[in-house]
């Protein structure tokens, strides 16, 4: 239980988009603060979802199968995010 609490705190602080990412979105991309807030909230929710779903996925698919599925999902979302930023449509993905 303690490790799960630590992961939750990690997603609420360190891994949530902040700092340089937010400064870049505000300064360079001139992204609306409401969109950035939605982006941070969604990222925190996904982090929590991953924390709680990992044991179930590992049980269902084995550790390697769960890791492969998680990596594939992560890659797909990264590709979508980069494509949206390249097209100047980050609001479509972020909010």
JOQUIQUI-V928159 format. One line per field, one symbol per residue. psi: psi as a letter, one per 40 degrees, with the letter a starting at -180 (. if undefined). A space follows every 50 residues. Layout:
BEGIN
psi->???
END
This chain:
BEGIN
psi->dddddddddddecdehhabdddddddddefhhdddddddddddddddddd ddedddddddeiddddddddddddddddddddddddeffddddd.
END
